[in-house]
Amino acid sequence: MAAGALLIQEAGGLVSDFTGGHDFLEKGHIVAGNTKCFKAVLTAIAPHLPPSLKR
């Protein structure tokens, strides 16, 4: 997962965990996208996350 995240970041994309944090390697869940859609994806999934994934 780290190699994929690095490729995305080097290409100008953004990578985070489901809450927008930088713990995606430790937590095991990841959101990735370009600068135009990234925040919209986080906003769209937020209401559907169970409490255990909102930490």
C-alpha positions as CSV (number, residue, x, y, z in Angstrom):
1,M,0.0,0.0,0.0
2,A,2.9,2.4,0.7
3,A,4.3,2.1,-2.8
4,G,0.9,2.9,-4.3
5,A,0.4,5.9,-2.0
6,L,3.9,7.2,-3.0
7,L,3.0,6.8,-6.7
8,I,-0.2,8.8,-6.2
9,Q,1.5,11.5,-4.2
10,E,4.4,11.8,-6.7
11,A,1.8,12.2,-9.5
12,G,0.2,15.1,-7.6
13,G,-2.7,13.1,-6.0
14,L,-3.8,13.0,-2.3
15,V,-3.9,10.0,0.0
16,S,-5.4,9.7,3.5
17,D,-7.3,7.4,5.8
18,F,-11.2,7.7,5.8
19,T,-11.1,10.7,8.1
20,G,-8.5,12.7,6.1
21,G,-5.7,11.7,8.4
22,H,-2.3,10.3,7.6
23,D,-2.6,7.0,9.4
24,F,-3.8,5.0,6.4
25,L,-0.9,2.6,6.6
26,E,-1.6,1.8,10.3
27,K,-5.4,1.8,10.0
28,G,-5.5,-0.2,6.7
29,H,-8.1,1.9,4.9
30,I,-7.3,4.5,2.3
31,V,-8.8,7.2,0.2
32,A,-7.0,8.5,-2.9
33,G,-7.8,11.0,-5.6
34,N,-6.8,14.1,-7.4
35,T,-7.0,17.5,-5.9
36,K,-10.3,18.2,-7.6
37,C,-12.2,15.2,-6.2
38,F,-10.4,14.2,-3.0
39,K,-12.3,16.4,-0.5
40,A,-15.6,15.5,-2.2
41,V,-14.9,11.8,-1.8
42,L,-14.1,12.3,1.9
43,T,-17.3,14.3,2.4
44,A,-19.4,11.7,0.5
45,I,-18.2,8.7,2.6
46,A,-18.2,10.4,6.0
47,P,-22.0,9.9,6.8
48,H,-21.6,6.2,6.0
49,L,-18.7,5.4,8.2
50,P,-19.4,3.4,11.3
51,P,-18.0,4.9,14.6
52,S,-15.1,2.5,14.6
53,L,-13.8,4.0,11.4
54,K,-14.2,7.6,12.4
55,R,-11.3,7.5,14.9
